[in-house]
């Protein structure tokens, strides 16, 4: 099964004004991959050369939209409407020229069909391939054999195979069969023939299972795999099937092998022929060999389809790069679902050492292998000569087959080494091409040293920039343990966190109001308000305040500091007398560690009416005079007049949802309401926070994609013991993953500061 995946090459596309494209000839859209292990949906397209290409949702929409050929502006508009996010004309041109044209899926409208397209070149692939049975004949045979996969019949075959093995072990005379083989060596030729026929039956099993699931099988062919001759069946179309259908296709060959063993066992019981006994036993050893998941046998494809990842070997490099300490996770790994990611990582950790050991062993013993192969060919030549003199046709045929079986592994070794050498040459060429070329210019007299002026007396001019120092992990330990002598530099995750912290410190011109809201109660909205406000207050130097705008006795203030006797109601009553920050400060609580200020809501049970929209408008007008960043913790009623007033005052929204389906539905309905009531600009800037309620919970992938298309950022805050009690919260007790997620949210909110300033 060959599958090409759209890569990530980037080049500068030409201007797209007036450009038209069309689909390449003969494309067949196979639909989405069922049971995929990737987070985002992927789609399959078959080219005219039968190569199947795997595309992201966006690329799939582009390929669909370019037919019939139209101006690029119309194509970009149609893709934007279908995808839910804006795709510019230049972005469309970039995708077409750097991703789809090299894959042979899209061509300029005025250009001929591409002559060469990218084809998959997976690791440890068949070489020297040829067709044995054409696809149309294979499909006809598969249709006839489909009933063999009736589930009760499959169960009956498995039970019968166990009974047959017991009979062969109890009644079979194995040593007599071995003696018969040594007495008549030409019997080996008959065994070779039956095993070859069984191999073809095995491939028919794959084709029939593919057809049983509803896909169309291709040709049956032959080639060299590693150093051995092998057959294959093109069942690439099975990628359109679900996980069960693909696994059935993978195991279909073994099912037909089991049927073959039953036939051989019955024939042995009837005749007592040692040839049948040996063939049945050897065939079952081959069946066990097919289950090895280290190389591309049936077991490998079973694991691949169980994980939902089409080509496990394509993930080896990304997984190994991601396992290096201090390096970021490769995008080819992060795009996997958590279960598939663990599955693939475990497979790589096991398989790579085995393959390296096997390759080293093969290189070490290669001279001896070639020497023994040459001796074997010479011996079989002598056998052939003797058989020729006696006109022993069976012995002559056996010698010819033996010579072929000796030469094919040698040919396989040569081809494998050739591929490795070519790969190394291409790698070296690419590395050399990436290195900057040295240029030689004529010598010129150096400029006289510049005399500095008073304006140059700055740190940047007078002193070299200090090297960044690590604070975390083994790098930080080395730096501290060496007395600041050894500086390995911060790791990439630490560099990314510093970059996020730099973003969240974006200066604010005036003040910014961030509304934290949710449609459902109990999703951790107040907790997120507290944590986000504390993160801003800790990492920024300006004034940050969180207002408990929940009309139903919110508890935000109780999470920051001991209870305060003054509330929002007191501030509104004394509004005219509060003319300085010092005066306002008497009404707020402040966290000792984070320095976050909180203005509490009124939880007096004697109050019978909540604050109105105008009250909050006056309150925010006062806070704008003294604070740079205002976080508003709202109630859950989206139709409440006060909450709608807060949305009108908001510069940005943080929407908090549960990881479950009901939380996602409530969040999506909230965004729909905002779109329909004039807050669509806030929707585009909204940061969605998925608050995990238990350890390891993640939102469903369709839910995450929905919010990513509509909003600026989606961040999952992991479950944390320190946030669970609902009492005074010590931010230093949070797990590092939680703090990193909060910094990510704060940076996404702060990105809006720049947008607003530029506006």
HELIX and SHEET records of a PDB file:
HELIX    1   1 UNK A   57  UNK A   65  1                                   9    
HELIX    2   2 UNK A   72  UNK A   83  1                                  12    
HELIX    3   3 UNK A   89  UNK A   95  1                                   7    
HELIX    4   4 UNK A   96  UNK A  100  3                                   5    
HELIX    5   5 UNK A  135  UNK A  145  1                                  11    
HELIX    6   6 UNK A  146  UNK A  149  5                                   4    
HELIX    7   7 UNK A  151  UNK A  171  1                                  21    
HELIX    8   8 UNK A  174  UNK A  183  1                                  10    
HELIX    9   9 UNK A  187  UNK A  212  1                                  26    
HELIX   10  10 UNK A  236  UNK A  240  5                                   5    
HELIX   11  11 UNK A  243  UNK A  271  1                                  29    
HELIX   12  12 UNK A  274  UNK A  290  1                                  17    
HELIX   13  13 UNK A  298  UNK A  307  1                                  10    
HELIX   14  14 UNK A  313  UNK A  315  5                                   3    
HELIX   15  15 UNK A  316  UNK A  322  1                                   7    
HELIX   16  16 UNK A  331  UNK A  334  1                                   4    
HELIX   17  17 UNK A  338  UNK A  364  1                                  27    
HELIX   18  18 UNK A  366  UNK A  390  1                                  25    
HELIX   19  19 UNK A  393  UNK A  434  1                                  42    
HELIX   20  20 UNK A  454  UNK A  456  5                                   3    
HELIX   21  21 UNK A  459  UNK A  462  1                                   4    
HELIX   22  22 UNK A  473  UNK A  481  1                                   9    
HELIX   23  23 UNK A  492  UNK A  504  1                                  13    
HELIX   24  24 UNK A  525  UNK A  539  1                                  15    
HELIX   25  25 UNK A  557  UNK A  559  5                                   3    
HELIX   26  26 UNK A  568  UNK A  573  1                                   6    
HELIX   27  27 UNK A  575  UNK A  577  5                                   3    
HELIX   28  28 UNK A  581  UNK A  585  1                                   5    
HELIX   29  29 UNK A  613  UNK A  624  1                                  12    
HELIX   30  30 UNK A  641  UNK A  649  1                                   9    
HELIX   31  31 UNK A  661  UNK A  676  1                                  16    
HELIX   32  32 UNK A  680  UNK A  685  1                                   6    
HELIX   33  33 UNK A  701  UNK A  710  1                                  10    
HELIX   34  34 UNK A  721  UNK A  723  5                                   3    
HELIX   35  35 UNK A  731  UNK A  733  5                                   3    
HELIX   36  36 UNK A  736  UNK A  758  1                                  23    
SHEET    1   A 4 UNK A   3  UNK A   5  0                                        
SHEET    2   A 4 UNK A  52  UNK A  56  1                                        
SHEET    3   A 4 UNK A  42  UNK A  46 -1                                        
SHEET    4   A 4 UNK A  28  UNK A  32 -1                                        
SHEET    1   B 2 UNK A  21  UNK A  23  0                                        
SHEET    2   B 2 UNK A 106  UNK A 108 -1                                        
SHEET    1   C 3 UNK A 127  UNK A 133  0                                        
SHEET    2   C 3 UNK A 220  UNK A 225 -1                                        
SHEET    3   C 3 UNK A 228  UNK A 233 -1                                        
SHEET    1   D 8 UNK A 589  UNK A 590  0                                        
SHEET    2   D 8 UNK A 597  UNK A 599 -1                                        
SHEET    3   D 8 UNK A 544  UNK A 549  1                                        
SHEET    4   D 8 UNK A 629  UNK A 634  1                                        
SHEET    5   D 8 UNK A 512  UNK A 517  1                                        
SHEET    6   D 8 UNK A 652  UNK A 658  1                                        
SHEET    7   D 8 UNK A 687  UNK A 691  1                                        
SHEET    8   D 8 UNK A 713  UNK A 717  1                                        
END                                                                             
